[in-house]
């Protein structure tokens, strides 16, 4: 403590509001890996990090080689601000070229006025939440999902710390994807109970961490309900839509809607192209009022998308580049699928199980017998393999989170092989890790 000019002893400042926001366990694990590896000199003994949701196999050169100021090293000119929503010609290219090419949707459903370039899918969701969510409104999520946006609402001052979301129940048999009937019934009950509240349902087309995908027909049923409810909104996160192994179904809720009121899609190019650090995303909505207010959130948070993000979208949406990009996506998916099958076969050999219904993912969602809240620490310290516990994706009191770990499989095959070897030896010593049969 120190003494002030008024003679009162002052302690260090306390940021009480933010003190109640938990630090991300995913980031905590990654930072712990860095600290441990700094103390290990032998490269072969360092922790193998399979915790972060990144595609380490992605090759952004398929895009970056098309950007002149990168490929020609024209770095002597200043990097100027882009328009706050991204250049209108680039936004036009995205809706006229990119999505119609990959999903054969009519090119006149979306216009440049329906899209803004954002700092990743995270930025798109943040903008949408900022536009929609008022203090006291209701946030609805799936039972197992990416949960960061609850804390984003705290940071934006829209909810108090420790506020619990409304959670739609689902089971392992469906890959933890609730049916459209379950979603609609849940939202309808909330609407009747809270007629004066906005109700925001955040969901994913391709789920993190399970690797399961909601079908186009199921998404359309949810969309058709939401767009005709005055106070219900849908934020559809499609960050993983290009990493899918079976047929490519339309991921855009905005496209499946009749008019698109209250419907938002949050896009990212991070996962397929290995562009996580470039923060390349987009917000898509046909709701003009929602778009207007989301644009204000963007203007007063990131000011404008970066030149790199804009030019990545320009390159990926160029008609002449699309065939090569599609070929790259197919090859990338094939490699990741092979890694997934290799890893899941390995862990099944140890007596573990895998979340059912995965159709495309950079993760394996592994079912374990031990408590995941302790298992990730044991694997890190004793096996030198970093994974994420299932509790990072569930409510604290949901027992299902304790029975799963998320493992990133989009890494070099030799790292997966070494990881399996370490995990196998760990399980031999601690058999309670295996799922009881």
N, C-alpha and C positions, 0 to 999 in steps of 0.2 A: 504494500500500500504506500501511497505518497500523500504528502500534505499539500492542500491547496492554499491559495492566498487568503482564504477565509478561515484557515485553521482547521478545516475538516479533513479527515483522512478519506482519500478517494481510492476505491478499488478500481480494477480494470473495467472497461466498459462492457456491458452485457447487451447483446443484440437479441433480446428476448423473443421477438417475432420469428426470426430465422433460426433461433436455437432449437425450435421444435420441428424443423424440417430435417428429416434424416438424410445423411450423406448416401449417395447411390452405392449400394453394395457392389454393383458391377465395377464401378470406378475404384472403389476401395480395394477390390481384389486385384485389379490391374496395377494399381500403385504399390500394393504389397509385393507383387511379382517383381517389379523393378527394384525394390529395396533388397529383396532376397538375392536376386541375380547379381547385384553389385558386390555381394560378399563371396560369390562363387567364381573362382578363377577358371576352372576347367569347363569349356563350352559344353561338353557332353553331359555335364552334371547340372546344368542350369535348369530352372523351371521351364517347362513347356507350357506356354500360355494359350489355352483353348477357351478363354473366358470372354474376350471382347467380340461383339457382333460385327466382325469385319470380314470382308472377302479378300484374303491375302493372295488369292490366285487370280484376282481380276487384273486385266491389263488395259489401263486407260489409254494406251498408245493408239488404239483404234480410233479414238476421238481426238486426243491431244495432237496427233500428227496432222490433223486437218486444220488446226488453229495456227494461222500464219505467224503471229507474234511469238508463239512458242517454238514452232518448228524452224523458223528462220532466225530465231534469237533476236528479234527486234525489240530489245528491252531498253532502248534509249528514250522512248517516248513515255510521257506520264500515264499512269493508270487513272483515268477519269471516272467520275461517277456515271453509272448507268441510270436510266430513268427508274423511278422508284418501283415500278411494277415489272421492269424489264422492257426492252424495246418492243414496240408493237409488231414489227415485222418478224421478230423471232417468236413471239407468242403466236402469231399467225401460222408460222411454220410448224410449231408443235401440234396445234390442233388440226391442221390440214394435212400434215405429212406423217408425223410420228405415230399417233394413235391409230389413224386409219390403216397405216401400213402393217402394224403388228396385230390389229384386231379386226380388220375389215369392217370398220364401222363407217357410216356415212360421214363424209367430210364437212357436212353443213350443220351437224348437230351443235358443235362447239364453235365459238369464234374467239378472236383475240381478247375480247372483253370478258371472257369467262375464265381467264387464266392469268396468274401472276407468278413470276419466277421468285423463288424463296430460298432461304438458307436451309436447304434440306427439307425432308418431310416434317421434321420437328418444327421448323419455322412455319410451315403451312398450317399445322395443327395449332400452333401458338396463335397465329393470326386469326384463325377461325374461332378459337375459344375466346380470344380477346374481343371479337366482334359480337359474339352471341351471349356470353356468360355474364350474368349480373350477380352481385352478392345475394346469396340465398337460393340460387338456382341449383338444379340437380345434375350430377355427373354420373353417368351410367357406363359401366365397362363390363367386359366378359370376365369369366371366372379366372382364366389364365391368360394374361396379356401383358404387353409393355405398359408399365404403370407410371412412367415419369410425369405424365401430363397432370396428374392430381397435384403434384408438388408445383408444377408450373402455374396452376391456378392459385396456389398459395402465394407464390412469388408475385403474381399480378394483383394480389390483394382481393381476389374474387371469393375465396373461401378462407376459413381460419385453419391454422395448422391442426393436424390430427383429425380433420374432417374425414369421414369415411365415405367412399363412393357407394353407389347402389350397384350390386353385382348380380348379373344374370347367371344362374346356375347352369352347369353343363357337366357331362360325364366323359370319362376316358374313352368310352366306346365310340363317341362321335369325334374324337380328337379334340375334345373340349370346345367344340363349336356349337353354340346353342342353335336350335332349329329356328326358322323364321317365325313359326307359330309361338314358340317360347319367347322370342324377342318381342313380338307384337303384343302378346298378352301382358308381358312385364311392363312395357312402356304404356300400354293402355291403362293398366291399374294405377301407375304413377300419375298419369294425366288426370284421371278421375279424382285422385286424392289431393293433387296439387294443381288445380286449374290455373293458378296465377303465376306458376313458376315455368321458366324455360327448362326443358329436359334435354340434355345433350348426351347422345349415345356415341361413344368412341369405340370403334371396332376396326378389325383388320381383314383385308381380303386374303392375304397370305399371312398366317399367324406366326408371330414371334412369341414363344420359342418352339412351338410344336411342329412347324413345317406343314401344317394342314391348311387347306384352302376352302373358303366358302364358295359354293357353286354360284354360277351366274344366276341361275333361276331362283335360288334362295335369296341372294342379294336383291334381286328385282322385287321379290315379295315384300321385303323390308322397306325398300325404297318407295314402293307404291303406297304403303301405309304412311310412312313418315311425311311425304311431301304434301299430304292433305290434312295434316294436323298442325294447327297454328303455333303451338308452343313446343313441338318436338323437332329436334335437329339430329342429323346423322353426319358424323365425321368418319369417313372411310379411309383408313391408312393403307395405301397400296405400295409401300416401299419395296415389297418382295415380289411384285407381280411378274417380273421378267425371269425370276428364278423358279421355274415350274417345269416339272418333268412330263406331266401328262398334257392333255389338250389345253390350249390357251383360251380360256373363257374371258369374256369382257370383265375387267376389274373395276371399271369406272361407274360408280353409282350415279354420277351426273348424266351419263349417257343412257343408262337404263331407265331414268325417270321420264315422266311425261313433260313436266315443266321444270323440275329441279328445285322447287322451293325447299329451303332448309337442308339442302344436300351439299356436302363438301367432300372432295377427294384430295388426299394429301400424297403427293408423289415425291420420289427421290430416284436419282440415278446412281446412288452410292453403291448399292449391293452388287449389281451385275458387272459394273465397270471398275470396281476398286477405287471409288472416288470419295471415300468417307470424309476425308479431310478437306475436300473442295467445297462441301456443303452446297450441293446442287439439287434443288427441289422445285416444286410447283404446287400452288393451290389452284384447284379447279372447282368452279361452281357456276351454275346458271341462275342463281339467286342474286339479282342485281343489288338489292339492299344489303345483303350479307357481304357481297364482294366490296361494296363501297366502304363498309366499316372495317373489313379485314385489311383493306388498303391503308387505312389510317393507322392500324396497329403496326403494319410493316414499316410505314414511313417514320414512325416514332420509336422503333426498336432497332432495325438494322439500316435505316435510311434508304438503302437501295441494294439490290443484289450485286455481287462482285462481277467484275469484268470476266473473270474465269468462268463463273457459273453461267453467265449469259452466253459466252462463246461455246461452252460445252453443249448447251441446248441448241445453239445454232448449228454446230457440227453434227449432232446426233439426229437432228430433224431435217437435214439436207437430203433431198430426194436421191441425189447421186451417191450418198454415203450409206443409205439404209440397207441395201442388200448385203454389203460387207459387215455391217453391224449385226444384222440378223444372223449371219453365218457365225460370227463371233459368239453371240448369245447361245446358239445351239451347242457349240463346242464347249463353252464355259459350263453350261448346264450339265453336259455329259460328264465332264471332269468332276464336278461337285457331286453328282449322283453316284459316280463310282466311289468317291471318297466316303460318302454317306453309307453306301452298302458295305464297303470294306470295314468301316468302323463299327457299324451296328452288328455285323456278323461277328466281329471280335468280342464285343461286350456281351452278346447273347451266349457266346462260348463260355463266358465267366458266370453264367446263370442270371444275368441281368435281362431286363426287357426294355422295349422301346415304345414310345407313344404311338398309337395306331393312327392310320390314315394319312401319314405324311405324303405329300405330293410334290414337294419342292421346297428346298430349304438350304441354309448354310449351317444348320444346327442338327444335332441329334439330341432329342429330349429323352433322357435315359431314366428308366424307373429303377429305384434302388430300395433296399431294405432298411438302410440306416437313415437317420435324420439328416436331411440335406444341409441344415443349418450348422451342423458339426462336420459333416462329411467333407464339404469343400475345404475346410481348414485342415483336416487330416490328409486329404489328397495333396494339398499344397505343401504341407510341412514334411510329410513322410514319403509321398510318392513323387513330389516335385512336378505335379500336373495341376494347372489352374483351371477350374470349372466354375460355373455359376449355380448356386442352389436354386431349387424351384421356388423357394419362398420369395425370391426377388420379383416373381410374377403373380403372386397371389396376395389375398388379404392375410394379415399376420395370424389370424386364428383359423385359417383354412388348412386343414390337415394335409390336403393333397400336395401342397407345395413341399412338404417335408419328404415326399416320396420320389422326387425327380431332381435331376441335375441337367443343366443345359451345357452342351459341349459344341464348340465351333469346329466344324469339319472342313471348312474352306481354307485349309492350310496345306503345305507340302505333304505328300504321302509319307515321306520318311519321318516327319514329326508325328503323324498319326500312328505309325508303326511303333515308334519309341514310346508314345503315350500309352498305347495298349499294353506294351510290355511292362511298363511301370504300374499301370492300374492292375494288371493281372497279378503281379507279385504282391501288391498291396492287398488284394482280395484274398490271396492265399493266407496272409497273416490275419486278416480281419474278415472272417467269413460272413459276419452279420450284414455286410454290404449287399450281398446278393438278395434278390427278391425271393421270399418264401414261395415254394411251389405247392 
